[in-house]
């Protein structure tokens, strides 16, 4: 239950507290009785100040270090990106220079072969690889960004030999039918035969069937094969490949398999003679 009136405190209690406080003050002033205690509290306060100051400094240093590391990571990322861009540009320039050298050398080869400067160089766009590796249709497509009009059946040269002839031009591309296409026929010759070779539908292979009886025909394996010039499309005496196998197709017929010299999968540039040469 709460009290309704305040409790009375005798005056003597206040007097005792006053005299006791005065005694403690006199004792401290006269004899430095509480000096160790004061020193303890002062030292404690000083240590607390030092510790708090050190903690604040460490926190500040940590934050500053974190910020510096962040800036360094950002700078490193920017430097890596710049280095990558420089390397990419250098790679592109080197590839461009390599391609320019290839084009120049290829142009010289074509000029020597055809004895004319009326030659256009085209870069491969794509090859119908699926059909090339498995089926009878063998063709490639060349870039024609200027959409140059070129007639059909114009011979196409790559590496050191012919590889086919133009079938069509459209939409900035040139379609080339390869010798190994089963629909392509190429007049060829060797030391012992002339024939119209047809594509085998297999990579880099053409064949002829000859009405010939020769018990020693296998000795012809390895002989070089050339364009015959018949038909007026391909320049004669251009090496096409070599005889890789000969077998009997029937009693009086043999099949001569010719492996072609130039692999279209290994070539980047193809040449087309725009102006017909005098020699056929």
C-alpha positions as CSV (number, residue, x, y, z in Angstrom):
1,X,0.0,0.0,0.0
2,X,1.4,3.5,-1.0
3,X,2.3,5.9,1.7
4,X,0.2,9.1,1.7
5,X,2.9,11.3,3.5
6,X,6.7,11.6,2.9
7,X,9.0,9.8,5.3
8,X,10.9,12.1,7.7
9,X,14.7,11.9,7.6
10,X,16.5,13.1,10.7
11,X,18.9,16.0,10.4
12,X,21.6,14.0,12.0
13,X,21.8,11.7,9.0
14,X,22.5,14.7,6.7
15,X,25.1,15.9,9.2
16,X,26.9,12.5,9.3
17,X,27.0,12.4,5.4
18,X,28.3,16.0,5.3
19,X,31.1,15.4,7.8
20,X,32.0,12.0,6.2
21,X,32.4,13.7,2.8
22,X,34.4,16.5,4.3
23,X,36.6,13.9,5.9
24,X,37.2,12.1,2.6
25,X,38.0,15.4,0.8
26,X,40.4,16.5,3.6
27,X,42.1,13.1,3.6
28,X,42.5,13.2,-0.2
29,X,43.8,16.8,-0.2
30,X,46.2,16.3,2.8
31,X,47.4,12.8,2.3
32,X,46.5,11.9,-1.3
33,X,44.5,8.9,0.0
34,X,42.6,8.4,-3.3
35,X,45.4,9.2,-5.7
36,X,45.9,5.5,-6.7
37,X,42.2,5.2,-7.4
38,X,42.2,8.4,-9.4
39,X,45.2,7.2,-11.3
40,X,43.5,3.9,-12.0
41,X,40.4,5.6,-13.4
42,X,42.5,8.1,-15.4
43,X,44.7,5.2,-16.8
44,X,41.6,3.2,-17.7
45,X,40.1,6.2,-19.5
46,X,43.4,6.8,-21.3
47,X,43.7,3.1,-22.4
48,X,40.0,3.2,-23.5
49,X,40.7,6.3,-25.5
50,X,43.9,4.7,-27.1
51,X,42.0,1.5,-27.9
52,X,39.0,3.3,-29.4
53,X,41.4,5.5,-31.4
54,X,43.3,2.5,-32.7
55,X,40.1,0.7,-33.6
56,X,38.8,3.7,-35.5
57,X,42.2,3.9,-37.3
58,X,42.1,0.2,-38.2
59,X,38.6,0.5,-39.4
60,X,39.5,3.5,-41.5
61,X,42.6,1.7,-42.9
62,X,40.6,-1.4,-43.7
63,X,38.0,0.6,-45.5
64,X,40.7,2.5,-47.4
65,X,42.5,-0.8,-48.3
66,X,39.2,-2.2,-49.5
67,X,38.5,0.8,-51.6
68,X,42.1,0.6,-53.1
69,X,41.7,-3.1,-53.8
70,X,38.4,-2.3,-55.5
71,X,40.0,0.4,-57.7
72,X,42.9,-2.0,-58.5
73,X,40.5,-4.7,-59.5
74,X,38.7,-2.2,-61.7
75,X,41.9,-1.0,-63.3
76,X,43.1,-4.6,-63.8
77,X,39.8,-5.5,-65.5
78,X,40.1,-2.4,-67.8
79,X,43.7,-3.3,-68.6
80,X,42.8,-6.9,-69.4
81,X,40.0,-5.7,-71.7
82,X,42.5,-3.3,-73.4
83,X,45.1,-6.1,-73.8
84,X,42.4,-8.4,-75.2
85,X,41.3,-5.7,-77.7
86,X,45.0,-5.1,-78.7
87,X,45.5,-8.8,-79.2
88,X,42.3,-9.2,-81.2
89,X,43.3,-6.3,-83.5
90,X,46.8,-7.7,-83.8
91,X,45.3,-11.1,-84.7
92,X,43.0,-9.6,-87.3
93,X,45.8,-7.6,-88.8
94,X,48.1,-10.7,-89.0
95,X,45.3,-12.7,-90.6
96,X,44.7,-9.9,-93.1
97,X,48.4,-9.7,-93.9
98,X,48.6,-13.5,-94.3
99,X,45.6,-13.5,-96.6
100,X,47.1,-10.7,-98.6
101,X,50.3,-12.7,-99.0
102,X,48.3,-15.7,-100.0
103,X,46.3,-13.8,-102.6
104,X,49.4,-12.2,-104.1
105,X,51.2,-15.6,-104.4
106,X,48.0,-17.2,-105.8
107,X,47.7,-14.4,-108.3
108,X,51.3,-15.0,-109.4
109,X,50.6,-18.7,-109.8
110,X,47.5,-18.0,-111.9
111,X,49.3,-15.4,-114.0
112,X,52.1,-17.9,-114.8
113,X,49.6,-20.7,-115.6
114,X,47.2,-18.8,-117.8
115,X,49.5,-16.2,-119.1
116,X,47.0,-13.4,-118.4
117,X,46.2,-10.8,-115.7
118,X,42.5,-11.0,-116.3
119,X,42.0,-13.1,-113.2
120,X,39.6,-12.6,-110.2
121,X,40.3,-14.1,-106.8
122,X,37.3,-15.1,-104.6
123,X,37.3,-16.3,-101.0
124,X,35.3,-19.4,-100.1
125,X,32.0,-18.8,-98.3
126,X,31.0,-22.4,-97.5
127,X,31.1,-26.0,-98.7
128,X,28.2,-28.4,-98.7
129,X,30.2,-30.7,-96.4
130,X,27.4,-33.1,-95.5
131,X,26.8,-34.0,-99.2
132,X,30.5,-33.8,-100.0
133,X,31.4,-36.5,-97.5
134,X,28.6,-38.8,-98.1
135,X,26.7,-38.2,-101.3
136,X,26.9,-37.5,-105.0
137,X,26.4,-33.7,-104.9
138,X,29.7,-31.9,-104.4
139,X,29.8,-28.1,-104.6
140,X,31.2,-25.0,-102.9
141,X,30.1,-21.4,-102.7
142,X,32.4,-18.4,-103.1
143,X,31.9,-14.9,-101.9
144,X,30.9,-12.4,-104.6
145,X,30.2,-9.2,-102.7
146,X,30.3,-7.0,-105.8
147,X,27.9,-9.4,-107.6
148,X,30.1,-9.8,-110.6
149,X,28.3,-11.4,-113.5
150,X,30.2,-14.6,-114.5
151,X,29.0,-17.0,-117.1
152,X,28.3,-20.7,-116.4
153,X,30.9,-23.4,-117.0
154,X,33.8,-21.1,-116.4
155,X,36.8,-23.1,-114.9
156,X,37.7,-22.5,-111.3
157,X,41.3,-22.9,-110.1
158,X,42.6,-23.5,-106.6
159,X,46.0,-24.4,-105.2
160,X,47.9,-25.6,-108.2
161,X,45.1,-27.1,-110.3
162,X,41.5,-26.9,-111.4
163,X,38.8,-28.0,-109.0
164,X,35.6,-27.5,-110.9
165,X,33.6,-25.0,-112.8
166,X,30.9,-22.4,-112.2
167,X,27.4,-23.6,-112.1
168,X,25.5,-20.5,-111.1
169,X,25.7,-17.0,-109.5
170,X,23.1,-15.4,-107.2
171,X,22.7,-13.3,-104.1
172,X,26.4,-12.3,-103.9
173,X,27.6,-15.9,-104.2
174,X,29.1,-18.1,-106.8
175,X,28.1,-21.8,-106.9
176,X,30.9,-24.1,-108.1
177,X,30.4,-27.8,-109.0
178,X,33.4,-29.8,-108.1
179,X,35.0,-32.5,-110.3
180,X,34.0,-35.2,-107.8
181,X,30.3,-34.5,-108.3
182,X,28.7,-37.4,-110.2
183,X,27.1,-35.0,-112.7
184,X,30.4,-33.4,-113.7
185,X,32.4,-34.7,-116.7
186,X,36.0,-33.7,-117.2
187,X,38.1,-34.5,-120.4
188,X,41.4,-35.9,-119.2
189,X,44.4,-37.8,-120.5
190,X,47.4,-39.8,-119.3
191,X,50.3,-41.7,-121.0
192,X,48.0,-44.4,-122.2
193,X,44.4,-43.1,-122.5
194,X,42.1,-40.2,-123.2
195,X,38.6,-40.2,-121.6
196,X,35.8,-38.1,-120.2
197,X,36.1,-38.7,-116.4
198,X,33.0,-38.5,-114.3
199,X,32.9,-37.7,-110.6
200,X,32.7,-40.7,-108.2
201,X,30.5,-38.9,-105.6
202,X,33.4,-39.4,-103.2
203,X,35.8,-36.7,-102.0
204,X,38.6,-36.0,-104.6
205,X,37.8,-39.0,-106.8
206,X,36.9,-39.2,-110.5
207,X,36.9,-42.2,-112.8
208,X,36.9,-43.4,-116.4
209,X,35.7,-46.7,-117.9
210,X,37.8,-47.8,-120.8
211,X,37.2,-50.5,-123.4
212,X,40.7,-51.9,-123.2
213,X,42.4,-55.3,-122.6
214,X,45.7,-54.9,-120.9
215,X,47.1,-57.5,-118.5
216,X,49.7,-55.0,-117.3
217,X,47.4,-52.1,-116.7
218,X,48.2,-52.1,-112.9
219,X,51.7,-50.8,-113.9
220,X,50.0,-47.5,-114.8
221,X,49.0,-46.8,-111.1
222,X,50.7,-43.6,-110.0
223,X,50.8,-42.1,-113.5
224,X,50.0,-38.4,-113.6
225,X,46.7,-37.3,-115.2
226,X,46.2,-34.0,-117.1
227,X,43.4,-32.0,-118.7
228,X,43.2,-32.9,-122.3
229,X,41.8,-29.6,-123.5
230,X,39.0,-31.2,-125.4
231,X,35.7,-29.5,-125.0
232,X,37.3,-26.0,-125.0
233,X,36.6,-25.2,-121.4
234,X,39.7,-26.3,-119.5
235,X,43.2,-25.3,-120.5
236,X,45.1,-28.4,-121.6
237,X,48.1,-30.0,-119.9
238,X,47.1,-28.9,-116.4
239,X,47.9,-31.6,-113.9
240,X,44.7,-32.8,-112.3
241,X,45.8,-35.8,-110.2
242,X,47.2,-39.3,-110.5
243,X,45.9,-42.8,-111.1
244,X,45.2,-44.3,-107.7
245,X,43.7,-47.6,-108.8
246,X,42.6,-49.6,-111.8
247,X,40.2,-52.5,-111.8
248,X,38.2,-54.6,-114.3
249,X,34.7,-53.4,-114.7
250,X,33.8,-56.2,-117.1
251,X,35.5,-58.6,-119.5
252,X,36.7,-55.9,-121.9
253,X,36.4,-52.9,-119.7
254,X,38.5,-51.4,-117.0
255,X,37.8,-48.6,-114.5
256,X,40.5,-46.1,-113.9
257,X,40.2,-44.2,-110.5
258,X,42.0,-40.8,-110.4
259,X,42.8,-39.1,-107.1
260,X,42.6,-35.3,-107.6
261,X,45.5,-33.0,-106.8
262,X,43.7,-30.2,-105.0
263,X,41.6,-30.7,-101.9
264,X,38.9,-28.0,-101.7
265,X,38.7,-28.4,-97.9
266,X,42.2,-27.0,-97.6
267,X,41.8,-24.0,-99.9
268,X,40.6,-20.5,-98.9
269,X,41.0,-18.7,-102.3
270,X,39.8,-19.6,-105.8
271,X,40.7,-18.1,-109.1
272,X,38.5,-17.5,-112.1
273,X,39.9,-16.4,-115.5
274,X,37.6,-13.6,-116.7
275,X,39.1,-13.4,-120.2
276,X,39.5,-16.5,-122.3
277,X,43.1,-17.4,-123.1
278,X,44.3,-18.1,-126.6
279,X,45.3,-21.7,-125.8
280,X,42.7,-24.4,-125.2
